[in-house]
């Protein structure tokens, strides 16, 4: 009997510790939304800025930071300013922070977004900016910015002359169809870059269903992009609604096995 009691107590302590360590009140996620400047009521998969806990978000890749009413998102090694987020359509508008500050002094190379998490709408196309070029008098290449040349659609043949005469080039997405690449001023290109570009972020079908049925989602593994869905009325349990802690304790204490001598 003593041995059984000791084993029972040990099991109870272990379960209690595991429960307390693993439990998170996911119902709080419904009350927590991110807001910064013009961005308001932002929910899964985003989190951050001491307004929305990491447990309520989709992992480190979706952590938002707020500075002077501007929201930034770190993707890879590049910082992006987030202009818009549409939770209903899973889209957001991004601006490369370094180019918004100075198109002539980029801090990073090509814009690259993880294709597992992000995709471009059809209207997004690349602008290629060429830097450190030898003087070019060909009228095909108007000096579109004071520090180089910005041209669309890098695949076209006439751009190979720029590749040969410039030391550096940079690909940047835009969805502005009316970019004026001529005139020798930075303003038109900067305006397009300041407008940014739209991307669609990935939310799994399971999580979409979960969110549509009053559940909450969280990122289970930042590397494999797996999601957990939380359906419980009290919001405390992951994956599915398990019994309450009191029910678990009662079943263990009064089970026939534990009452044996």
N, C-alpha and C positions, 0 to 999 in steps of 0.2 A: 504493500500500500504506500509506504513512504517513498519507495522508488518511483511509483506511478505519479505521486504528487509532485515530486521533484522534477520529473520529466514534463509534467503538465505546466508547472510554473515556468520552466525554462522555455518551453514552446511559446507560452503567453508573452514572456519578455521579448523573445526574438521577434514575434509577429508585431508586437507593439512598436519596437524599434524600427522595423522595416516599414511599417505603416506610417509612422511619424516622419521618417526620412523621405519616403517616396511621395507622400500625399501633398498635393498642392490644390488649393481651392480655386479651381478653374472657373467657378462662377464669377470670380472677381474680374475675369477677362472681359465680360460683357459690360462691366462698369468702367473699364479703363480704355480710353481712346487717346490716340496721339493727336496733339494740336500744336501748330507752330506757324505764326503768321497767317497766311491764307489757307493753309492746310488744316482742316478740322475733321473730327470724327473718323480718324484713320484707324483701322483695326487689322486683323490678320491678313497677310503674314508679317505686318510691320510692328515694331515695338521700339521703345527707347525713350530717352530724355526724361527719365525718372517719372514718366507718366503711364507707361505701359510696361509691365514686367516682361523679362525675357521668356518666361514660361508661356506667355500669351502670343509669342511671335514665331516666326519661321526660321529661327537660328540667326547666327551672326551676320549672314548675308543680307538680312533685312533690318538691320539696326539703323534707325534714323537718329540724327543728331541735329539739334537746333541751335543756331547762332544768330542773334540779332534778327529773329523772325525769318531766317532762311534755313531750310532743311537740307542737309547733306547726307549722301549715302556712299559708302566706300565699296567699290566693286573692283576686286583685284587690288591693284595699288593706286587706282585713280579715284579721286573724289568727284562726285557729281552733285550739282545742285538740283534738288527735286522741285520742279515748278508745280506739278499737278499729280494727284493720285486719284484714280477712279476705281474704288473698291468693287463696284458692280461689274465693270468690264475687265478688271485685272490689268489695267494699263496705267502708265505713268509717263510724265514728260521730264526728260533729263537734260541737263546742260553741263558740259565739261567745265568744271570750276576754273581750271588753269587757263583755258582759252577765253572764258568770259572776262577774266582779269586782264589778259593781254594776248591777243591773237598772235603777236610776233614773238612771244616767249613761252612756247609750250613746255611743260615740265615732263610730259610723258610722250610715248609713241602713239601708235594707232589706237583708236577706240576699239576695245574688245569687250564683249559681254558674253558670259558663259551661255552657250546655246542650250544647255540643259535647263536653265532658269529663265532665259529671256529670248524673245523673238521680235523681229522688226515687222511692222505693217508694210504692205506693198508700196506705199507712197514714200517710204524712207529711202534715200539714196546717199551715196558718198560724195562729199566734197574733198578733193585732194589739194592740199596746200603745199606748195614748193617753197623751200627756203634756201638761202645762201646760193643764189644763182648768178652766173655770169650775165652781163647785160644782153638782153634779147630785144631785137628790133622788129622781129616778125609780128605783123599786125594780128596774127591769130592769137597772140599771147598778150592781151592787154595787162598792164601792171595793176592787177585787181586789188592788191594791198601794198602798202608802202614797203613792206619787208619781203615781198615775194609775189607769188602767183597762186590764185585759187581757181581751180577749174573743176567742172563736174565730170563724172563718169570716166574714171581712170583708164578704162579699157580702150578708148578711142586712139587710133594710130597717131594723130598729130601730137599727142602728149609725149611721145617718146623723145622728142627733142628736149623737152623740159627735164625728163629723167636724166638725159646725158649732160645737161648744163647746170643742174642744181645738185647740191650736196645732200639735201635732205627733203623728204616728203612725208606728209602726214594725212591719213584718211580720217575724216570726221563725218558722222551721219548727220543728215538734215532732212526735214520733210517740207521745207519751204520751196515751192515750185517757181518762185519768182526772184531768185537770187540774181542780182546784177553783178556780174563778175568783171565789169570794166570800170574805167574811170580813175584808177590810180588812188583810190581812197579805201580806208578800212571799213567805213561805215556800213556798206551794204552787206559785206561778208560777216562783219561782226553782228549785225542785226539778225542774220540767219542763224549764226552760232548761238546768240543769246536766246533766240526762240527755242533752241534745243530740238529734240526729236522724241517721238513717242516710241515706247517699247511695251510689249506685253510680257508680264511676268507669269511664271508657271505656278498654278495651284492644281494639285492632283484632283482627279475626278472624285475620289473618295472624300477628299476634304471639301470639295464643292458641294457634294451631297450633304455632308455633315453640317456645313454652314447654312445650307438651305433648310435644314430641319431643326433649327434652334440649337445646334451643337456648337462646340468650339473646337478649333484646331490648334495644334502646336507642332513644332518640328521635333521629331524623334531623334534624327541623326543628321547633322549638318553635312556630312560627307555623302551619304547615300540618298539624301533628300526624301526621307520617309516621314510621313505625317502620322500623328495620333489624333483621334477624334474623341471628344469628351461629351457624352450624352446625358450624364446623370443629372437629376433634378438639383442636387446640391452642388454639382460641379466639381466634386472632389476626387473622382476616380477616372483613371485613364482607360481607354479602349472600350469598356462597357461598365454598366452599373453593377458593382459587386455588393455583397451584403455590408451592412454597417458594421463598424468595429464592435459595437455591443452585441450584435448577433453572432459575430465570429467568436467572441469570448464566451458567450452563453453556450454555444454549441460545443465548444471544447471542454468547458467546465462540467457540463451535464451529459456528455455523451456516455453511452453504456461502457465504452472501453475505459474511460477515466474513473468510472464508479466501481470497477472490479477491485477486489482485494489483492 
